Amino acid sequence: MNRSRKENIMDLKQQLNTPSQNSIKAFTRYKLATYVCNIVVPPYGLYRLWSRQSEFCLSEKIAQTFVVSVYVTTLIQSLI
């Protein structure tokens, strides 16, 4: 009985340590390029963010859109 319990614990540890297929990867090449475009060329960055081939999930799209809108608003206010 003790042996099966240890095996069960080892199996659970292995399951917990394997990477999830649904995990969000924040720093892929596509996402890094989009982050840079959001600062340098915001309209193209938003296009990359909302395109169908985008790797971003909906919550990331909404957060990045908010960040870009605040950035552009601040940039315009500083120029006026």
Steps between C-alpha positions, in 0.01 A plus 500: 500500500782740579661434160184590305463821700856605409434420136181703511686796651771475231233491228330808645834685518569415138155625395548826689845562354405445135430825312136570422385524140273792594767711670554851370846563359570871541829527312478329163666668201164607359391655829832681554478648151143610571604663830768699316255597224251618763756758616668594170204476258178465704255452209702211356544358850123498549460336160743224604324472834151451357585303182369148465849348510568671833628286789335726760199387702204736547610630841847580363346677200282716722787585737739585216236712326450695824877549538533623140204738537647651818841526334363673188283734708800598715715545190241726333452705820874553533522626141213747537 
